[in-house]
Every structure is written in C-alpha cells, then in structure tokens.
C-alpha cells in the first residue's frame, strides 16, 4: 500500500529519506477525508505542542475509530500484517541500509523454537519486531515537537503526511528537521533525552508535503524535531500518520 519507488536518502548523521507519492491517490484522498477529529485526541505537552490518538493514548477511541472506517481498517491490518516489516526492511536494504533484522511471524517463531529444542540448539531467536501507529496532530499556530532521538525500542519510523494538496501553507513550516547537537556531549543519546531547539544545528529539513512518507532509522544520534510553526491564528493542523517498527517486549 506504500510505494518506495521514489525513496531518496541522506545518510549523515543518520539514515533518513523521503518518498512521494507514498500512497495511491484515491486511497490517500479517502484517508485524508476520514482522518479522525480533534476531540478524540490526547494532548501531549511533555513532547511539545502535540495531539495524539493511538493504542497508548485514548486507546478505546483509537480502536473504535479504526473499526468503523473501512479504509483505516484495511491500512491498520496491512501495517500489522507479516508483510509490512519485510517490505520496509527490503526498501531500506535497497538503499544501503541493512539493519540485519529478519522478521519472523509468531507461527514461524514457534516452529523454529520447537525445531531448535529438538536439535538441542540453544541459540536465541532474533528479537521479535512489532508495528504500531499513531495519528498525530500539531497546530499550525505554534505546534512543535522537541528535539529527541526516539526510544531505544524503536528500529524504524515512518511519518506519512495527511493533508489535501491545497490545504497546507508551506510558509507555516511543519517540516521534520535533521539535527546535530552544537555540544558534542549531547551527540550520544540512545536513551532519548530531550534537548532544546537552541541546542541544535539544523542540517536538513524534510518539508511537510501531502502524500509523502519520511523514513528514518533510530540511532544513538538520530536527533529530529519539528520547530514551532508560524501560522498564528490558523485553525489548520499538521496531520500525520506515524508508524513505528520496534522490538516487542
């Protein structure tokens, strides 16, 4: 359901790339038109001026919304399927980012465990990977996400823009910044401490553009953020679908 045909990467200070268009136009328009309303979202001031709807934040409303909308139900099922992670890993590998993760379904993991035990092997299986996604909104009037590197459990993040072609004003900002700390002591941030915008040098910016996916790899220095947007008085929201591939507990 995602196209990586036009995926292009930068590799320093961490692998991050963008592909556009990300989704077939008809499906994309349907997803944008049926994006959940603001009243379902939880406000997350600890990470910035941001609203979230996910398994973790307002989980009941999240599940109810997905089940009541066919397009989102189909997309959710695909992201949770055994096909999604291998497709992302292959796209990364094709661009010289080989993370070495071999995704095994639960059934295959169980079968492999039984076979290993029967053969007297004690070698552990690769970490189990899982997917989840959140609906995320930032107000054009001052919305932002503080500089961070993502939690240690995350492997890959995909940020899919959700906006009509004529809806968003690029002058408001909303792009994803690639950062490098001005103080080298902040370079190593595996545990995902936050930093201030003034602590960061912006190396690149992936503009918020309709029907694109920004893909990046969690590393010890994958500093990224969204700087405060400048749409004073605007009711618009920077709407995204954020998908995480992570190690499962």
Secondary structure by P-SEA (a helix, b strand, c coil): cccccbbbbbccccccccccccccaaaaaaaaaacccccccccccccccccccccccaaaaaaaaaaacaaaaaaaaaaaccccaaaaaaaaaaacccccbbbbcaaaaaaaaaaaaaaccccccccbbbbbbbbbbbbccbbbbccccccccccbbbbbbbccccccccccccccccccccccccccccccccccccccccccccccccbbbbbbbbcccbbbbbcccccccccccbbbbbbbbcccc
